[in-house]
Amino acid sequence: MRKINEIFYSLQGEGFHTGTPAVFVRFSGCNLRCGFCDTRHEEGVMMTDEEIVEKVSSFPARMVILTGGEPSLWIDKSLISRLREAGKQVCIETNGTRPLPDGIDWVTCSPKENAPVVLERVDEIKVVYTGQDLSAYAEIPARYHFLQPCSCQNTKEVVDYILRHPRWRLSLQTHKLIDIQ
């Protein structure tokens, strides 16, 4: 059984896959507490793997994004295998502080201050910028490095930083800008 906050179908609003139709499996709970997090951690229902896969499969998208909260608290190789057997491309959005099971197709790591990243494989780093020192994040081996304004409030500051540090790319929360879930 896994504690699920919600499962919904929308467009990916952030990072490399922005604009891609995806089924989001939002898990409840996190090992960190960030002031800008949009998950209500106390809410959720317990679901079996079969129920999760059935709900995910009711939507036409191939891409599934495991998010939270912190999904690594709840997932294992069994769930990943079942989603892949259902023909899904499995992506995860994680803070990177816990190991992940094998079989995940795309790893988005959104590291947080004072929380060491333990992952050995990351496809993209997506940092919510609040003015923090980014030097440690720039050294995490990833194919893509995205910097994202915090709730669209400090976009000019983020753009200025990226122009001075071109390793980073801009990620906007387009789902908030176009008012979709």
Buried (B, 14 or more C-beta within 10 A) or exposed (E): EBBBBBBEBBBBBBBBBBEBBBBBBBBBBBEEEBEEBEBEBEEBEEBEBEBBBEBBBEBEBEBBBBBBBBBBBBBEEEBBBBBBEBEBBBBBBBBBBBEBBEBBBBBBBBBBEEEEBEBEEBBBBBBBBBEEEBEEBBEBEBEBBBBBBBEEEBBEBBEEBBEEEEEBBBBBBBBBEEEEE
